[in-house]
Amino acid sequence: MLDVDPFHDGERKAQALAGAGDVARWAASYIRPSMPPQHRTFFAQLPFLVLAGADDNGRHWVTLLEGPDGFLASPNAETLTVNTTPAIQDPLADALMKGTEIGLLGIELNTQRRNRLSGRFRRQGAGGYAVDVRQSFGNCPQYIHERNWQRVSRKEAPSAVHSTFLSDEQVSRIRAADTLFLGTGQQKNDEHASNGFDASHRGGAPGFVQVLDATRLRIPDYAGNNFFNTIG
């Protein structure tokens, strides 16, 4: 349990505008400075992580890290080890290799379980990484579409496509999607527990994300835990 307000100014302002009351008063028991045993076990069995952070230019991104069975482990309640390497063309690759603040979402689609944490991603040893946990909390299964998954072999990684607008193919994919991952965050020159990034899940019926034009999306914000991590 955190002994300080677990939210930053933006989150508190969003909570006030929504009339959520004093969320920090009761939420501190849910937002922890370390992982409880069930979270440590949960992360260690995942095939992928959703990760949010910023590149060297300060632009925010959300991406996926995946690896073989057991690529994640938790040697203690404050640490998650990551035995994989981000793809070289990933927009967060340079920042992750140097060490940076990140937000993580662990999501198990076949059981509709999800847990979130934030902390610092750093190199550990010759080829591994670790996350020093700053905040950890669970989420309910609401809006997660249950689905099974399987591993597939890929001979070569697809080429990254850079653009300042959405293509017709991307628009079609977004309009057909029932699942979305968001990466947000804020960085200040302090060690407050709320400093850093957040990776979040959104779900709904296909079309719940509206494409307003080639550079703008409208994403609904459904009733949830009143933390307002993303909007904040």
Secondary structure, 3 states (H helix, E strand, C coil): CCCCCCCCHHHHHHHHHCCCCCHHHHHCCCCECCCCHHHHHHHHCCCEEEEEEECCCCCEEEEEEECCCCCEEEEECCEEEECCCCCCCCCCHHHHHHCEEEEEEEEECCCCEEEEEEEEEEEECCCEEEEEEEEEEEECCCCCCCCCCCCCCCCCCCCCCCCCCCCHHHHHHHHHCCEEEEEEEECCCCCCCCCEEEEEEEECCCCCCEEEECCEEECCCCCCCCCCCCCC
